[in-house]
Amino acid sequence: MAAIYSLYIINKSGGLIFYKDYGSAGRMDTNDSLRVASLWHSMHAISQQLSPVSGCSGIELLEADTFDLHCFQSLTGTKFFVVCEPGTQHMEALLKVIYELYTDYVLKNPFYEMEMPIRCELFEINLTQTVQKDRGTAAGGTTEIVLNGTTGLLHPIGKEGITPLAKNIVKLATHVERRLTMGKRGHERVKEMFLEHHMAHRIAAVLKEVLHKSKSSSQS
């Protein structure tokens, strides 16, 4: 599994609103991460101005000897960038999934103030689960249901996923025992995690969190 070293989320003004270290613990303190975020915001803006073609969205990939940096910018100017092991594939898809988590758990949180640091437990929980899964097959909710290589075979989204999808189909068509084993494990996973009462419990947990925050806010 390819290594993801760190994740940054920067607001449209260049302020660091979220930082998570996954593989370089102890190498950077808070001030360092703030400086990196500010520097990247400036470099991203400069790259847009340097482009000989109009409509440039800025640097999307920076390759170095010891790391790669992939960046995704939303329509509102929020930047998401991940630092990872050189040659790590499908980081674009992963960043889009992280953006979806951001919109679902941060922007829709009634207690979150725009452009401010992110402190949302549900966002961090789902983010951790996403990053821990197969980095090369991140594609929305599918990765939550299907465990790649255990309950099924996943492939990248878009055109780049056509060849891997074809190979996965051949694998399952030619390995009957593996296909049956994955199907059985997938059925067991659904029964353990994705029945109606499981979903009801998760929804109830979200509502409880919202009510708790609302109560705490009214008392302060």
N, C-alpha and C positions, 0 to 999 in steps of 0.2 A: 504494500500500500504506500503510495507516494506521500511524502511528508508535507504538511501545511505548517508553516512556521508561525504566521501571525495574520490577523485580520484587523483592518482599520475601516472606520466609517467617518467621513468628514462632511460637515455641512457645507452649504453653498458659499459660506464666507471663509472657509478654510479652517474652521475650528474642529478639533477632534471631539466627536461625540460618543465614540465607542472604540475600544481597543481590546483585543484578546490575543494572548501569547500562547501558542500551542507547541512550539518546539525550541524556543530560545530563552527559557526562563532564567532570569537573573542577568541577562545581557543588556536590558534596557529598563530604565526607570521611567517614571511618569513624565519627567521633563524631556527625556529623549524621545518618547513616543509623540509628545506634542510638537517637538521640533521636526520630526519626520513627517508628520501630517501636514504641517505648514509648508515644508519644503516641497512635498509632492503636489500640494495644491498650486503652488507657484509654477513648478515645472509643467504641470498639466495645462495651465493657462498659457504659458509661453509657447508650448508645442502647438496650441491652436493658432497662435499668431504667426508662427514660423511656417505653417503649412502653406505650400504654394497653391493649394486647392481650397476654395471656399467651402464652408460647412464642415470643417474638420472638428471632430468631437474630442480631440486630445489623445494623449498616449493611452493605449489599451494594453500594451505588453512591453515590459522592460526586461531584457535578458542580461544577466551577469554571470560570472564564472561560478558563483556559489549559490545563486538563487535566481528565481524568476519572479517578477511582480506583474500581476494581472489586475486591471482596473475596469470597473463598470460605473458609468455615470448615469443617474436617473434624469428624467426630463426636468426635474426641479433643481438639478445641480448637485444633489447629494452624491458623493463618490464612495464607492466600496472598492477597496483593494486588498488583495491577499498576496502575501509573500510565501513562496513555496519552493520546493526542491526543483532544481533545473530540469526542464523537460516534462514537468507534470502536465498531463493532458486534461482537457475538459473543464478548466477552471472558469471559463466563461459561463458554462451551464451552472456551475456551483454558485457563482456570484449572483446569477439571476434568481436562484432558489433563495439565497440569503436576502436578496431584495424583496422577494415575496414574503418571507418571514417578517421583514422589517415593516412592510405595509400592513400585514395581518396583526402583528402583536405590538407594534410600537405606534404607528400612525393611527390605528383604530383604538388605542388606549385613551380613554377620556381624560386621564390624569397626566398624559405626556404633553409637555410644552415644546412646540416646534423649535428646532435648531439647538436644543439643550442636550446635555449628556443623557444617554440612554440608560435607564435603570428599570428594566422590565424583566421580571423573573421568567415569565413564559417565553419571552424572546430568547433569553440565554439558554433555557432548557432545550428548546427546539433547535437552536443554533448548534449546541453541543452535539445533539443527536445527529444532525445533518453532517457535520464535519467528521464525526466518528465513522460514518458509513463510507462505502466505497466512493472516493472522490470522483472517480471517472464515470459514475453513472447517476449523478445527482440530477433529478428531473422531477421537481414538484413532489406531490404526495406519494408517487409510486415508490420512492425509496423508503418510505415509512412502512409500506406494506410488504414489499418484496426485498428479501435479504439476498443480495447477489451471490450466487454460487451455493446458496442453501435452500431457499424456497423458490428460486427462479434464476433466470439470467437476464441482466439488464444491459442496455446499450445506450450510447449518447443520444441526445435529442438532435433533430435536424438532419441535414444531408450527411454529416459525418457519422451518423449512426446506421446508415444503410448497410455497409459491409459487415460491421459487428453483428447487426441483427440477422443477416443471412447466415453468418457463421454459427450464431446461437441456435437458429432453427435446425441447421444440419446436426449440431451436437445433440440436440434433444431427439431428433428423428432417428439418429443412429445409435443412441444409447438408451435403450428402453428402461433398464433398471434405474439409471440416474433420473430419467424423466418421472418415473413412478415415485421415486423417493422424494424428489422435490415437490411433486404434487401433494404427497401425503404431509410433508412438513408445512407446506403452504396452507393446507386445510387446517392443520393443528394451530398454526399461528393466527389464523382468522378467528378460530373458536376461542383462543386465549386472549386476543386483544381487540378485535374489531366487530364484535356483535353489538346489538343495539344497547344493551346495558353498559357496555364498555364506553360507548360514545356518550351515553347519557351521563356517566360518571365524570367524563372529561369536561363536558359542558357545565356540569354542576360545579366543578372545581374552578372554572373560569369565572362563573357568576359569584362564587364565594369570594374570590380574590377581589373582584370589582367592588362588592359590597363592603369588604373589609377595608379597602382603601378609601371608599367613600365615607365610612364611619370614622376612620382615623383622620381624614381631612376635615370633617365637620367638627371634630373635637379639638383640633389644633387652632 
